[in-house]
Amino acid sequence: MNQLNPKPSSTKQPRTVMPLQNAQERKRNFNEVPLGYSAEQALAEANRCLICKKPLCVDGCPVQVKIPQFVELIAQGKFDLAAQKIKETNSLPAVCGRVCPQEEQCENRCILAKRGEPLAIGNLERFAADWEREHIPQTGSQQINPCAKKVAIVGSGPAGLTVAGDLVQAGYQVTLFEALHQTGGVLTYGIPEFRLPKQVVAHEIENLIRAGVKVELNTIIGKTLTLNELLDEEGFSAVFIGSGAGLPSFLDIPGESSIGVYSANEYLTRVNLMRAFEENSATPIIKGKTVITIGGGNVAMDAARTALRLGAQKSIVVYRRTQAEMPARIEEIHHAQEEGVEFLFLSSPLSISSDSEGFVTGLICEKMELTEPDSSGRRKPIALPQSDFFTPAQVIVVAIGNRPNPLLTSEGDLKTTSKGTLHAGEKDGRTSRPFVYAGGDIVTGAATVILAMGAGKLAAKSIQEDIGPALE
């Protein structure tokens, strides 16, 4: 389906910049910040691709998207076919095009980067997926053979959705069990609307449901049903566990139980899943004139930027190293800075102050300095003596990581690590229990969406190898 006349290829033209909402406007709304490519912009960017015979970009993609092929289809104006090509290996292209760290993966391997800027692979993936969603009518549901083997998926986050997509395409009966009242896992409750619109997530999941995936909401595996019941009584041939790492870590400092202290998990869930930002929302949340977020990852950036959109006059990020060491994506840090988020680097929390009624009044920190790099190249922060300082605030968000909820990992015959994560094969997703597989944050701890999806693809392959074809 040719949409526009393709332009002649040119590798000398600069990377096509995606337009953004104005920073001063967007920091007070929850609308998506990057506005997406127009068709003309997508064509211009796709025509920068060299269509390498040995595409290193594909090697950098955890789900092995056929990048040169889909980019070439965009360059030819065949946007619908480009989307279909992506979905041969990626069930969530509109999600990945928005939140995956392409700069560290596929784009990092792009040959164009040797002499200039890499191809904007993520932007093009988003364009193809969005174009299909906006222009191609949704078709009817696919019927799965009732005699096909059954596979249970625990958790409807990126890992579980990937396993479900791969297995339903292979003809298995797939049931997703989700503990919450909405599907999507961290895509729904963790990532803010301004980075990942929930209608995009819902559309991707609806595609899987139409393909034949069954969804059971409000079902806690380990409580509502056990693994034993799934395998021995409910007739499932295999179970994949992709329930993520939803148990927040805290600092264990004085005052952390004060009113106005949130884990980033709770803070973002109240806003993203429970819509606390809406004027008539029944979900309570303390907003505060000054909000401090502790941490340096993408979740910390999400919380700090959310605070501004909830009306904070000041949003401050406290991080014990420098900006160079922050694990957050450069793009997310840049967007936060544009919106006015302040940063206190080389600062480590000591205690949280509160008033006589228990409400937060501020954070006491000490200044840090970095040692010389150790054998791993990491510089360790150490405290400077008598460097304590106080920063007033009414809300403090702790964004220093999550770990798996032990409800499921404690079930018999499942080997866990010292960090409480499930032990599973890095290349096959097999756990210590036969026909039980795992992947994503419940195995690695908090990581990226695309790494969870990559683990899901490996586990789906192992499931097919172990239980055999869907129909026998």
N, C-alpha and C positions, 0 to 999 in steps of 0.2 A: 504494500500500500504506500505508494510514493506520495509524500505530503508536500515537499518542496523540491526544487531543483537542487541536487547536491552541488557543492562548490568544489573547485579543483583543490587537490591536496596541497597543503603548505605546512612544512615543519618549522618555518621561520616565524610564523605568526605567534604572538604571545598567548599564554593561557587565557581562556575566556573566564573572566571574573563573574561569579554569581552575584546578582544584586541582592542587597539586604535591606531590611527595614531600617529606617533612621534610628540611631541609638537612643536619642532623647525621647522618641515616641515609643519605641518598643519596650523600654524598661518599665513602662506603665501598662503594658497589655500582655496577654498570653498568646498572641498570634505568632505564628512561626517566623523566626528571624530570617533565615535564607529564603528568598522568594522563588527560587527555581529558575532553570533556563527556559527561555523561549525556544521555539523550534529553530529559529535562525541562529541563536547562540549555541544550541546543541549541535547543529550541523557544522558550525565554525570550529567548535572544539573537537568533534569527532574526526574532522579532516586533518587534524594535527597528528593523528595516530599513524605510526609507521607500519602497522600490520606485520609485526615481526614474525619470521618463520619459527623462531624459538622464543616465544613470549615469556620473558622472565616475570612479567606482572602476574601471570596465572600461578606461578610457583609461590608468589607471595600471598595468594588468596587462600584462606583456610577452607573454603568450600569449593575451590577450583572453578570459579565462574569462567566461562569461555569469553574472556575479555576482548580479544581482537575481533572475534566473530560478531559479538553484539555491537561493538563500536563501529565496525564496518557497515552493519545494517543501518545504524543511525546515520552514518555518512551518506548512505544511499537513500535516505528519507523513508526507510521501511521501519517505522517506529514500533509498530505492533509486533513485527517479527523479532526485533531487538529484545523486546520484553519477554517474548516466548523463549528466546535463546538463553536469557539470564535464568529463567525459571526452570530450565533443564537441570540446574544444580543448586539453585537458591530459591527457597520457598518464600523468602521475605525481602525481595529486592527494594521495595520502597523504604523499608526500615533500614536496611544496610546502607543504602545510598545516603542516608541522613546521619547515622550515628557510628558507623564503623570508622576506625582510625586508618583510613586508606593511606595517609601520609607515612605510616610505619609499615604498611604491608604492600599492596599491589603497586601503589604509586611510587613507593620507595625503590621498586625494582625497574621502573620505567626507563627505557634507554634515553628518552628525551631529557631526563633529568641530568644527564652527563654534560649537556651543553646549555641547559636552560631549565625550564619548569616542566615537571612531569605532566602527562595527560591527566585531566580532571576526571578520573575513572568514576569516583563516587558520585560526582555531579551528573555524569551521563547515565549512570545506573538509576539514580533518582528520576531523571527526566523520562527514561523509557518506562519505568514503572508507573509514574504519575500520568504519563500520556495514555497508557493502556487503561488505567482506572477511570480517566475522564472521558475516554472516547469509545471504548469497546463495551458493549452491553454485557451484563453478567448472564451466563447461561444457567440452565437447570442443574439440579444436583445429580451426581453420579451414584449409581447403585452398586454396592459392594456385594459380592457373592456371600450369602449367609453361611456357606460351608467353608469359607476361608478361615485360616488360623487367626486367632485374636491376640493382639498385643496391647498392653496397658501402658500408658504414658503418665507418669506422675509429675505434674507441673506443666503449665502452658506458657512458659517463658521461651526464649529463643532456642534453647537446646531441645526441649520437648516438642516445639512446633516443627523443628527441622526433622526430627525422627518421625513424627507423624506424617509429614509431607512425603518423605522418602518411602515410607512403608505403605501408605495408602496408594501411592503410584504403582507400587509393586503388587497391589491386589489384596493386602491384608486388611482384616477388620481392625481398626484402630480406635481406641477410646482414650480421650484425654481427661484426666482427673485433676480438677483445679480446686484448691482449698478456698479461694475467694469467690466473690459473687460475679466477677468479671474475668475474662481470659486475658492473657498477655503477659502475666508475670511482671518482671521488672520493666518491660516495655510499657505497661499500663500504669503501675503504681510508682515506678522509680524515675523515669525520664520525663521531664516537664513537657507540657503542651507546646511551648515555644521552640523546643528542639525536635519533638516527635509528636505530631498531632494524633490524638487518639482515634480519629476517624481513619487514619492511614493504617494503624495497627488493626482496627476492627475489620477493615477491608481485606487485609492479608489473611486474617484468621477466617473470615467468611469464605474466602477462596478454598481453604482447606476443608471447611465444613461441606461446601458444595462438592468437593472431590470425594467425600465419603467419611471424613473424620467425625466421630461422635464425641460430644463434650458433656461431661458431668461436672457441674459447678457445686460449690459448697460441700466438697467432699475431701476430707482430710485423711490421706493414706497414712496409716499408723494409728488412727483413731476411729474414723468412720468405717474404714476397711483396713485390714492388715495385708502385708505382702503374702502371707500364707493363704489368706482367703482369696486373694486375686489369683494365685497360681493353683491352689488346690480345690477351690470351691466355685470360683467364677469362670473357670475355663480358659484363662489366658495362658498362652504358650510362653510368653516372655513379658517382663516388666522393665521399662526404662525409667530411671529416677533422674529427673531434671528439675528438682524443687528449689534449686538456687541456694543462696546464702542470705537468708532473711533475718538472721538474729544479729542485731547491731553490737558493735564493740564500743566500750566506753573508756574514759580516761582514768577512772578510779582516783579522782582528786576530790578534796573537800568541796562541798556545796553542789555536787553534781545532781543531787536530788531536788534542787530548788525548783520552784514553779517558773516555767519559762525555758527550761532546758529540754531540748528535744534531741533524739537521735535523728540523723538525716533521713533514715528509713521512715520513721513516723511522720516527720515534717513533710516530706515529699508525698507520702501516701495520703495524708490528709488533704493535700492540695490537688494531686494528680488523679487519684482514684475517687476520693470523697468530695472533690470539687469545693474545697473550703474557700477558694477565691471568688466564688459566685456570690452576688449580693444577698440572695435569700437562702444561702446554704445553711443547713442545720449542723454542719460539722464545725465544731469550735476550733479556733487556732489563735494563739496570742501573736499579734503582729509586731508591735514595738517600733519605736522611732529609730532605735539602733539595734541591728542584728549582727551578731558575731558568728561566723562559721569557722570551725576548727578542722583543718585538713587541707590537702592539696590536690586531690584527684578530681575526676569529672563530677562525682557526686557532690563534692564541696562547691564546685562552680555552679552546679544546678541549684543548690540550696541558696547560695549567695545571690544569684540572679533572681530566684523566686522571691526572696525577701523584698527586693526592690519593687517587684510587681504587686506585692501585697501592701505596698505603701510605705516601706521603711525609708526614712530620710537618709540613713547611712547603713551600708552593708559592708562589713569588714571581714576579710579572710585572714585568719591567723595560721601561719605555717612555720614549722621549726627549721626549715632549710631555706634556700633561696629559690627564686623563680626558675632557675636553670634545672633544679632537681624536681620540680613539680611533676607528678605523673599525669596530670590532666593534659588533654590535647591542647596544642598551641592555639588552635582556633577558638576553643572554649575560654581560655585565659584571655585572649585578645578581645573576644566579645564581652566578657565580664568587665575588662578595663574600659572599653568603649562606653559601657553603660554606667560607669561611675563606681564600680565596686573598688573598695580600698584594700590594700594588702599590707599586712604586718609580717614581713619575712623575718627569719631568724628569731622567732619568738615562740616560746613554749609555755602552755598553760600550767599554772601552779594551783589555783583555786578559783572557785566561783563565789562571788559575794551576793548576799541577798539581804532584804530588809526584815523587819520584825515579823512580817506576815509570810515570809518565805519566798517572796518574789525576787527574781534575779535583778541585781543592780549593776553588775559588771563582772569583768574577768581580770584576774591578776596573772600576769605572765612574767617570765624572766627572759632576758636577751641571751641569744646563743651565738656561737661561732663554729665554723666547720673545721674539722681536722684535715690533715693531708689525706689524700685517697688511700684506702686500704688495699689489700690484695685483689679485691673484687672491683676496685675503682670507685667505691662508694665513700663519700666523705661523711663522717659521723658528726652530728651536732653535739656540742658540749656547752654547759651553762657558763655564763660570765658571772663572777661573784658580785653580789650586791647590785644586781641589775633589774630588780623587780619594778614593774610599772603596772598601773591600773587603767583599764579602758571601760568607761561606762557603757552599759547595754541593758536592754530589757528582755532580749531573747538570745539564747546561745544554742547553736546547732552543732552537734558532734558528728563529724563526717570522717571518721578514721578507719572505716572498713566494717565488714560484716562477716559472719561465720554461719555455717549451717545450723538449723534448728535440730537439736538432738532427738526429737520425737521419732523421726524416721531412721536416722543413722544408728540409733541404739537398738533397732530391731535385730533379732538373732541372726547369726551367720554372716553379718555384713562387717567386713574389716574396715576400720577407720584409721586415720592418721592421728598424730599427736595434736594436730590443729582442729580435730573434730570433723574433718572432711572425709568423704567416702574414698576408700582405696579402689581405684579402677584403672585398668590398663590405658596408658596414654594413647596407644594407637588402635585400641579395639573397644574400649569402654566396658570391658568385662569386669564385674566385681568378684568378690570371693565366693559368691553364691551362684550356682548354675542358673542360667536363664534370667538373671537379674543384671541389668546394665546401668551405667550412670555416666553423666557428663555435664559439663557446665560448671557453674559456681559451686555446686555441692561437692565437686571433686577438686577444683583448682582454688577455691576461695573466690572472692569478688574479682572478676576480670571483665573482658569486653564481650559485647553481643556476638561478634563474629567468631571469637574463639569458642564460645559456647555452641554456636551453630556448627563449627568444624568438628567439635567433639560429638555432636549429635549425628553427623553424617557417618563418622567412623563407627559409632554404636549401631546405627541402623544397618550398616553392612554386616557387622558381627551377628546381629539378630537373625538376618536372613541366612547367614552361613550356618548358624547353630540350630535353628528350628526348621530349616528347609523351605521350599516354595510355599506360597500362600495356599495353593491348592495341590493336593496330592491324590 
